[in-house]
Amino acid sequence: MIRTTTSHAGPWAALAHRLSGLALALFLPFHFLALGLAIEGEADFDGFLRWSDQPLVKVGEWGLVVLLSVHLFFGLRVLAIEFLPWPGHLKRLIVAGAAASLLVGAVFLMNAA
C-alpha cells in the first residue's frame, strides 16, 4: 500500500503522471516495431494491421489514449504548479485533469466503435 504524508489528491496525481509516463515508455518499442514494419514492406504492415483489428488490441488502443491524456493533463498541472501563482489548493485542477482524460478516452472509444 502506498502511503502519502498528505490527505489531498496531489500525490496521487503526481503518481498517475509518473506511472502513465512509464507505461508510455514501455509502449514505445512496439510503436517502433509497427513503424519498422511499415518501412520494410507493405505485406508485413498489412499483416500487422489485420492483427490490430482484434478486440483486445482495440481495448489496448483505448488504454493508450487514456494514458496519453492522463500524462498530458497532469503534466500541464505540473507546469501550472511551477510557473503560475496558484493558491495552495489544487484539487480542482487535479479533478479537471482526470475528467479531461476520461473525456478524451470516451471520445476515442465512441470513434473506435
Phi and psi in degrees as a GROMACS rama.xvg file:
@    title "Ramachandran Plot"
@    xaxis  label "Phi"
@    yaxis  label "Psi"
@TYPE xy
-88.6842  130.36  ILE-2
-112.69  140.01  ARG-3
-116.551  156.856  THR-4
-86.3308  -8.63529  THR-5
-121.071  162.623  THR-6
-100.189  4.71235  SER-7
-96.2285  176.377  HIS-8
-83.7819  -5.30828  ALA-9
-55.4177  -50.0142  GLY-10
-62.4787  -32.9587  PRO-11
-69.6261  -37.8199  TRP-12
-65.9424  -40.3772  ALA-13
-64.089  -41.2488  ALA-14
-64.018  -43.293  LEU-15
-61.6225  -39.3163  ALA-16
-63.8956  -44.8472  HIS-17
-69.539  -43.2671  ARG-18
-67.4778  -36.7993  LEU-19
-66.3537  -37.7267  SER-20
-63.6361  -40.4494  GLY-21
-64.7712  -44.1712  LEU-22
-63.3161  -39.0036  ALA-23
-66.3443  -37.1019  LEU-24
-65.4722  -36.3497  ALA-25
-69.4375  -25.7343  LEU-26
-76.129  -26.772  PHE-27
-53.8519  -42.3961  LEU-28
-58.9817  -35.7318  PRO-29
-68.7539  -35.5976  PHE-30
-64.5132  -44.6292  HIS-31
-66.0653  -33.0243  PHE-32
-61.8074  -45.0511  LEU-33
-63.5959  -41.4383  ALA-34
-64.1288  -39.6998  LEU-35
-63.1234  -39.9804  GLY-36
-63.4962  -37.4565  LEU-37
-66.2199  -34.9589  ALA-38
-75.2902  -38.4568  ILE-39
-69.1288  -38.6333  GLU-40
176.025  156.434  GLY-41
-68.7423  -38.2566  GLU-42
-65.809  -43.9616  ALA-43
-62.6097  -42.6253  ASP-44
-69.157  -37.1173  PHE-45
-62.5654  -39.2729  ASP-46
-63.0299  -39.835  GLY-47
-64.381  -40.8964  PHE-48
-66.0991  -37.2314  LEU-49
-64.7477  -41.4656  ARG-50
-62.9431  -35.8674  TRP-51
-74.8032  -4.65815  SER-52
-82.0875  -1.41995  ASP-53
-67.8485  146.368  GLN-54
-59.1612  -38.2748  PRO-55
-65.7611  -34.8726  LEU-56
-68.816  -37.4289  VAL-57
-62.8943  -40.1973  LYS-58
-63.092  -40.0214  VAL-59
-62.7296  -38.3701  GLY-60
-63.0428  -42.4689  GLU-61
-60.588  -44.0396  TRP-62
-61.3855  -38.1004  GLY-63
-64.4684  -42.3754  LEU-64
-63.21  -41.3078  VAL-65
-64.4556  -43.633  VAL-66
-60.5226  -41.7698  LEU-67
-62.2707  -43.0102  LEU-68
-71.9624  -35.9052  SER-69
-60.4572  -46.8023  VAL-70
-64.0005  -39.9617  HIS-71
-64.5603  -54.206  LEU-72
-70.51  -36.525  PHE-73
-76.5484  -24.7031  PHE-74
-68.1223  -37.6478  GLY-75
-63.8576  -34.3985  LEU-76
-61.9397  -43.4877  ARG-77
-62.3507  -43.6849  VAL-78
-61.9729  -39.6249  LEU-79
-63.6481  -41.8016  ALA-80
-61.9194  -40.9117  ILE-81
-73.2349  -38.4063  GLU-82
-115.74  -9.58147  PHE-83
-113.573  149.996  LEU-84
-80.8729  80.9156  PRO-85
-89.2251  147.897  TRP-86
-70.1552  174.421  PRO-87
-63.8121  -26.3071  GLY-88
-95.1363  112.875  HIS-89
-112.305  16.7391  LEU-90
-60.3498  -39.6137  LYS-91
-63.7795  -37.2877  ARG-92
-67.4226  -37.8349  LEU-93
-65.7816  -46.0311  ILE-94
-64.114  -39.8396  VAL-95
-63.2979  -40.3869  ALA-96
-64.3441  -43.2035  GLY-97
-65.7491  -42.4484  ALA-98
-65.2085  -41.3158  ALA-99
-63.8717  -38.6354  ALA-100
-63.8702  -44.0998  SER-101
-65.7292  -36.4807  LEU-102
-64.0763  -43.3649  LEU-103
-61.1124  -43.0423  VAL-104
-63.6645  -38.8341  GLY-105
-67.2337  -40.9478  ALA-106
-63.0159  -42.5064  VAL-107
-63.3347  -42.0803  PHE-108
-63.4014  -39.2373  LEU-109
-67.205  -35.8868  MET-110
-77.3812  -26.2302  ASN-111
-80.6879  -22.96  ALA-112
